[in-house]
Amino acid sequence: MTAQPQISEFTNPRTSTLKQPVFMRANVTEHFWGFEVRPNEHVFDVAVLMRAMTGFFAGTAFIAALGVWLLPSMAFATAAFSSKLIVSGLLMFATVMLARVAARGTQVRVQFDTSTGELREVVDGAFGGRLVLATHGLDAVEAVQVVESRENRGFGQVQIRVKGAGAISAGDGAVSALAVLRDRIASDCGLEASGPVREAVWGGPLVA
């Protein structure tokens, strides 16, 4: 499980009432293939609790794997050493599997790969790796908008509407500072022109 940003906590500006100053920019990291957006708001939900519980069970399994060798040999009817070895091996295997889950990140990052035309949702994998949750084409993006928080109109979130996938959160922070990120994403997805259109300059014999 991952800690997805709460889309429902953000709404249309007309339904918000409270507005407090927020001094926070979107967390954007530049890469040679594009850029990556990390959430500023740390979500504490079921995903985080599941990671904590998994880490607890991993530690318990590790202690049990060591504790097997502290039991007297008479605790096993026959082949005490082989039985201890098998049980200890199974517990160590369970420890490794649980530790891999517990070490995995929970905060979803959104990557915009302009070199391949992909939008990726990723999290930090176990032991420094990367786990791709979903991949979408940039041409599948239908809309990019900045929405305000229900609790504070000064805090907002950039939401991307992807065809067949619903809304994806791509950065949060001060509403006034999210317009630049919103315009950049819309431009990379082909929803808007990347720059102002130059006026045509006519010259030559056809000019009246």
C-alpha distance (Angstrom), angle and dihedral (degrees) to the residues before:
residue distance angle dihedral
M1 . . .
T2 3.79 . .
A3 3.77 134.0 .
Q4 3.78 102.3 -109.1
P5 3.82 115.0 -167.2
Q6 3.78 112.5 -102.3
I7 3.80 104.9 -104.1
S8 3.81 91.3 -180.0
E9 3.81 91.6 61.2
F10 3.80 89.5 68.3
T11 3.77 123.4 68.4
N12 3.76 146.2 161.4
P13 3.83 113.5 -52.4
R14 3.80 92.3 -121.8
T15 3.81 92.2 65.0
S16 3.82 95.5 52.9
T17 3.78 121.4 90.6
L18 3.82 109.0 176.7
K19 3.79 121.6 68.3
Q20 3.79 122.0 -178.3
P21 3.80 126.5 172.7
V22 3.80 113.8 -93.8
F23 3.81 121.8 -168.1
M24 3.78 103.0 -166.9
R25 3.78 131.5 115.7
A26 3.77 127.3 -155.8
N27 3.80 113.5 -88.6
V28 3.81 102.4 -117.8
T29 3.81 124.8 170.9
E30 3.79 120.1 -165.8
H31 3.81 121.3 -137.0
F32 3.78 133.8 178.6
W33 3.81 89.5 -109.5
G34 3.81 96.1 45.8
F35 3.79 133.0 -69.9
E36 3.79 141.4 -60.0
V37 3.80 130.2 -140.3
R38 3.80 122.3 -151.3
P39 3.80 124.4 -168.1
N40 3.80 117.4 -109.8
E41 3.79 92.9 -159.6
H42 3.80 113.0 77.8
V43 3.78 109.5 -143.8
F44 3.80 116.4 -146.0
D45 3.78 106.1 -162.8
V46 3.79 142.9 123.5
A47 3.81 92.0 -56.6
V48 3.80 92.2 60.7
L49 3.81 91.5 46.2
M50 3.80 90.2 50.3
R51 3.81 90.5 52.9
A52 3.80 90.4 50.7
M53 3.80 92.3 49.0
T54 3.80 91.2 47.3
G55 3.80 90.2 52.0
F56 3.80 90.0 50.3
F57 3.81 92.1 51.6
A58 3.81 90.5 46.5
G59 3.80 90.3 55.6
T60 3.80 90.9 45.9
A61 3.81 92.1 51.3
F62 3.81 90.9 49.2
I63 3.81 92.3 51.6
A64 3.80 90.2 47.0
A65 3.81 90.7 50.9
L66 3.79 89.6 55.9
G67 3.79 93.4 40.5
V68 3.80 92.0 58.6
W69 3.80 89.2 72.0
L70 3.80 91.2 53.6
L71 3.79 92.1 61.5
P72 3.81 116.0 99.0
S73 3.78 116.1 -104.1
M74 3.81 91.0 -115.7
A75 3.80 88.8 68.1
F76 3.79 86.5 81.2
A77 3.75 119.5 58.2
T78 3.80 98.9 -143.7
A79 3.77 136.7 3.5
A80 3.80 93.3 16.0
F81 3.78 95.8 -179.3
S82 3.81 94.3 49.2
S83 3.79 91.9 46.8
K84 3.79 92.2 50.2
L85 3.78 90.8 47.6
I86 3.81 93.0 51.7
V87 3.81 94.7 45.7
S88 3.79 92.2 45.4
G89 3.80 91.3 48.5
L90 3.80 92.3 51.3
L91 3.79 91.7 48.7
M92 3.81 91.9 49.1
F93 3.80 89.9 50.0
A94 3.80 89.6 51.6
T95 3.82 89.0 48.4
V96 3.80 92.4 54.4
M97 3.81 93.7 46.9
L98 3.80 93.2 47.8
A99 3.80 91.5 45.5
R100 3.80 90.6 54.0
V101 3.79 89.9 55.6
A102 3.81 94.0 43.2
A103 3.81 92.6 50.0
R104 3.79 92.8 52.7
G105 3.79 117.1 106.2
T106 3.79 123.2 -111.4
Q107 3.81 103.5 -160.0
V108 3.80 112.6 92.2
R109 3.80 116.7 -136.3
V110 3.80 124.1 -161.8
Q111 3.80 117.9 -140.7
F112 3.79 123.1 -162.7
D113 3.79 107.9 -157.9
T114 3.80 104.5 -169.4
S115 3.82 92.0 175.8
T116 3.81 92.7 64.8
G117 3.81 98.8 21.5
E118 3.80 94.7 -117.3
L119 3.79 136.0 139.5
R120 3.81 111.9 -155.8
E121 3.79 133.2 -170.4
V122 3.80 108.6 -152.4
V123 3.79 140.5 168.7
D124 3.78 132.3 -164.3
G125 3.78 108.9 -87.9
A126 3.76 127.6 -146.7
F127 3.80 116.8 -64.3
G128 3.80 95.9 6.5
G129 3.79 99.6 -48.1
R130 3.78 128.8 127.7
L131 3.78 127.2 -118.0
V132 3.81 119.0 -158.9
L133 3.80 111.1 -146.2
A134 3.80 99.0 -179.6
T135 3.79 140.2 -6.4
H136 3.80 126.2 -153.7
G137 3.76 133.6 175.2
L138 3.78 116.9 -111.9
D139 3.79 87.7 -126.9
A140 3.83 88.8 62.1
V141 3.81 91.3 67.1
E142 3.79 109.4 107.3
A143 3.81 101.4 179.8
V144 3.80 142.5 -1.8
Q145 3.77 119.4 -156.2
V146 3.79 142.3 162.9
V147 3.79 113.9 -125.8
E148 3.78 127.7 -172.4
S149 3.78 128.8 -126.3
R150 3.78 119.5 -101.8
E151 3.80 90.7 -131.1
N152 3.81 100.1 41.9
R153 3.78 125.0 19.3
G154 3.80 90.0 -159.0
F155 3.81 91.1 66.6
G156 3.78 117.5 68.7
Q157 3.75 145.7 168.1
V158 3.79 134.0 -139.5
Q159 3.79 108.8 -127.1
I160 3.78 124.5 -167.0
R161 3.78 120.4 -156.2
V162 3.80 108.6 -146.1
K163 3.77 121.4 -169.1
G164 3.80 108.5 -105.4
A165 3.82 94.5 0.2
G166 3.80 105.5 69.5
A167 3.80 123.3 -142.2
I168 3.80 123.6 -9.9
S169 3.79 122.8 -167.2
A170 3.81 112.4 -129.3
G171 3.78 107.8 178.0
D172 3.78 137.6 -31.3
G173 3.77 138.3 -146.9
A174 3.78 139.5 100.2
V175 3.80 111.2 -1.3
S176 3.79 91.2 -134.5
A177 3.82 90.7 55.9
L178 3.81 97.2 46.4
A179 3.80 96.1 69.1
V180 3.81 91.8 80.9
L181 3.81 92.4 52.2
R182 3.79 91.4 45.1
D183 3.81 91.7 52.3
R184 3.80 92.0 47.4
I185 3.79 93.3 51.4
A186 3.80 91.8 46.0
S187 3.80 90.2 50.1
D188 3.82 94.0 48.9
C189 3.80 90.1 48.5
G190 3.79 91.5 52.4
L191 3.79 95.0 -114.9
E192 3.79 94.0 119.9
A193 3.77 137.2 20.2
S194 3.79 113.8 -89.3
G195 3.80 92.3 -130.7
P196 3.79 143.8 -0.5
V197 3.77 115.6 -62.8
R198 3.78 113.3 -114.1
E199 3.76 118.1 -127.2
A200 3.77 116.6 -110.9
V201 3.79 114.7 -102.2
W202 3.77 111.9 -148.9
G203 3.75 122.1 -158.0
G204 3.76 142.0 149.9
P205 3.77 133.1 57.5
L206 3.82 94.2 -36.2
V207 3.79 93.4 65.1
A208 3.79 109.9 107.3
